[in-house]
Amino acid sequence: MEQLANLAPFVLLLPLCMFLVLGLFGNKMAHKTAGLLGTAVFGVTSVICYYIAINYFFSGNFQNGGTFEAVELFNMEWLRMTDTLCIHIGFLLDPLSAIMLIVISTVSLMVHIYSMGYMKEHDGTYDGGLQRFYAVLSLFSFAMLGLVIATNIFQMYIFWELVGVSSFLLISYYYYKPSAVRAAKKAFIVTRFADMFFLIGILILSYYTGTFDFDKLTLVNEGHVEIVNSTMRDITFCGFPIISIAVFLIFLGGAGKSAMFPLHIWLPDAMEGPTPASALIHAATMVVAGVYLVARLFPVYHFEAPHVLEIIAYIGAFTSIFAAIIACAQTDIKRVLAFSTISQIAYMMVALGVSGYGEAEGLGYTASIWHLFTHAMFKALLFMGAGAIIHAVHSNEMDDMGNLRKRMPITHITFLIACLAIAGIPPFSGFFSKDEILVAALENNKIAFAVEYFVAGLTAFYMFRLYYRIFWFGEPKDGYKHEPHEQSLVMTFPLMFLAGVTVISGICWMFGLLPFTHLISSDFTNYDIHTHWNVALPSIGAGVIGILIATFLFLEKTGRPNKAVSYFKRPYKWAVKKFYIDEVYLYVTNNIIFKRICQPIAWFDRHVIDGFMDLLAWITNKSSEEIKEVQSGYVQQYAWVFIIGVITIVICAI
């Protein structure tokens, strides 16, 4: 472990230094040099992340019972608030953080490589400055890595905010586009609003427990979190236990980052950013921060706030079906994938919400983290594939695509693999992780189970609707202005790599060559899960039905889609308009917050507060005008005033 402790600081220092170098001196470099330098340095960071994770998993560092022991590679005091409450900066290595190191480094490295091709325009120049893009990409990678290896919740919050800032900068990369600026502001405001609750929850939790450290907050003893005593459990606010309030507020912070309903509105608009940024931030890393947060504090949720965990399950179930329905009606391919991401992240939240603790009871927890891993790979692949398509046809709209399978064979095959994985078709990785989520839901929450079964069919439908509209269905009405073609190796290599991970990880698990559940074993769960065919077969059936319906409607260009829409005209319109949630937010913001609250406050500020201060100034000026004659400068006048004053005092004294 000493060798790992020596390497650990470089996980954060390398991307941070690259951000500073490219941010300060990038304009003195050639575009290609900046891209190669940023990619090479993060390649080294990825090697270190893999080295630390693999050595941890194969070090034999087990506790009693065969679970991995959490270790702190370094932990230094930063701020001391009281004798007992202080903030540390450290590196926590356990199964959860080790898996996240692999996910973040893999996807981020692929995005770094992919961006070298995607950000290049057809005339050989780079749009917006590749130096700035890679600088912010390095900042985001630094922030996300710092978030997942945090030893305490306040350190996590610091990097949590850095993730939000770098997300804002990447979404607004095309700052000359008003739509990108609006999307960035929307994302920033919504996530900052959620982060306010996160901070309040942290302060409440730390006030009553006296610590920020995860090792103390998650230490379980005799069926309870050890640091939460009976006195804390008796403290209530408005009839609710204060610990439950704290962890629910913390969940709201995660719900903002992970785009759970009703805080989901920022994610589809965030597609205004470059597609590589969408693949990294809005598919595989930033949006799973909320899932990681709940998983990190899972013992607190399970033992001290089980009702909050149940609420999380229901919010996740509703969000998953809500987003899946909207995805069925969108025509912008990146927005289809955005709503798909919201639905799949909600799947993970459902798994955490229905999970128990320890052995087989912890299946939901294991399935959630497993699906986080598999989803990161095939969803990043889908976004990169979408970027290759957009790069080829110069449009995001499905109506401008079609019949691309022969023109872009590598993109076609890799995109199909990702679609099969997310649809839950074996032997691809998404099938196995989704199956375990359904099993966990069946055991603990029949409503969530029924919802997620239906969502499994919807997912297969909207993904193959997307697939057929892009690669089959016939060409656009007016043909292609520029003949589409396969992209360069720098863009197709990440597609092939992620497709390989999606296929191989599924096959390896199927044959027992990848003991994923063993790798993430901890006190929360230590159970070798297996395929439950009584649940898996109907799940496959739901996916196949969804694919068959999509095939019937979209394999060829016919009148069937329009005819189908005519049967569901009003619901389809609602789905196209995203159920008018954005319009509701705008109405509330403009007509209630701005007009009914902000305008009266502004009037009061201008007329009452400012008026009162103006009155004081007027009184002061008027008084000075009246008494300024007293200070005339004439000695005789001062003498008369003095004499009159003395006489007055004497008379009053007598």
Helices and strands as residue ranges (DSSP letters): H 2-25, G 26-28, H 31-57, E 71-80, E 86-93, H 95-118, H 130-148, H 153-171, H 178-209, H 214-217, E 220-221, E 224-225, H 230-234, E 236-237, E 240-241, H 242-257, H 266-269, G 270-272, H 275-279, I 280-284, G 286-288, H 289-296, H 298-299, I 300-304, H 306-327, H 333-353, G 359-362, H 363-393, G 398-400, H 409-422, H 429-444, H 446-471, H 489-510, H 516-519, H 533-554, H 560-567, H 569-576, G 578-580, H 581-587, I 588-598, H 599-603, I 604-609, H 610-627, G 628-630, H 635-653
